[in-house]
Amino acid sequence: MDLTPDQAALAVERHDCPNCDAPAGSACRTRGGKTAAKYHTPRFVLVPALREELEIPVPADRLPGRVWKQGPALAVSCPRPAPSGW
């Protein structure tokens, strides 16, 4: 992995989790409603640089093992339309 653990976490959290439905900007959660200790595989394989990893731990500042709280919503950027060449 060429990314630091914090960079990997930010890259993973750009995507919604297909496993636990955690929204983009939030760590994964367990079935018991706590913050997961590691990101779910279906989520981190969405990041090409992390596809070969076996697991990606959730950083300590996301409080793994404690009650899950939704992180800040990520701003969605819309690509600008290409200029028309008229």
HUPEVEN-V881334 format. One line per field, one symbol per residue. psi: psi as a letter, one per 20 degrees, with the letter a starting at -180 (. if undefined). burial: b if it has 16 or more other C-alpha atoms within 10 Angstrom, else e. A space follows every 10 residues. Layout:
psi=???
burial=???
This chain:
psi=piqrhhgggh ggjiqqpigj kprpiqrrqr hjjrpqhqqp ghgiiiohij hiqhqoqpqh iilqirpppp rqqqppppqq qqpql.
burial=eeeeeeebbb bbbbbbbeeb ebbbbbbbbb eeebbbbbbb bebbbbbeeb eeeeebebbe ebbbeeebbe eeeeeeeeee eeeeee
